[in-house]
Amino acid sequence: MEQKTLTPLQKTVIQKVAEEPKLADFYLTGGTALAAYYLHHRISDDLDFFSFNEPDTFFIHEFINKLRIELAAKTVRFEKLHDRNQFFFVLGENELKVEFTKYPFKQLESPKIMEQLKIDSLRDIGANKLMAALERFDPKDFVDLYYLLESTELENIRKDTEIKFGLKIGGIFLGGELAKVRRIEALPKMLKPLTIEELKEFFSQEIKKLSPEILK
């Protein structure tokens, strides 16, 4: 089903990464990995490749330049955000972000191999998504968690997040962060039907489940 989720451009980049031995340490994670290889629930634009090891930035720049030529991209814009290496391919009116970054948190499970590419596990993506939701406000995180929670419980993802990132997530803090869902005014481009009202009501119920902790 991933062919409905990935654009031809994304497929090409993924294939090139999978074929490059020097990028074998990297695995695809984030919203695109979740949508294309697991849930098929929404459109995701970015390609996030993470590695536990320090990336060879010189080689990555060489690889990106070759990719720019093969894709006939007008230009590639590079941005260094903290330790994140982000490349923005500009093709006409379209732009694709590709990231190669060291991610120092050990995975809960080994990545899956799909189409010669390492894909982050569902547990790891779930933990990363909850951590992201705690650190920022982005409707995509809530949408992804909504569909992840169709097959597991929030408590399971919370425990995974605590293990992976070495922290304790209190009920009051978690409930307060999940309440940010009330600020959502628009959803990403969906492949499965979902309304803002359904999303808000779902997380309202999840927050209520935390009441015993909050009221201690």
Secondary structure, 3 states (H helix, E strand, C coil): CHHHHCCHHHHHHHHHHHHCHHHCCCEEEHHHHHHHHHHCCECCCCEEEEECCCCCHHHHHHHHHHHHHHHCCCEEEEEEECCEEEEEEEECCEEEEEEEEECCCCCCCCCEEECCEEECCHHHHHHHHHHHHHHCCCHHHHHHHHHHCCCCCHHHHHHHHHHHHCCCCCHHHHHHHHHHHHHCCCCCCECCCCCHHHHHHHHHHHHHHCHHHHCC
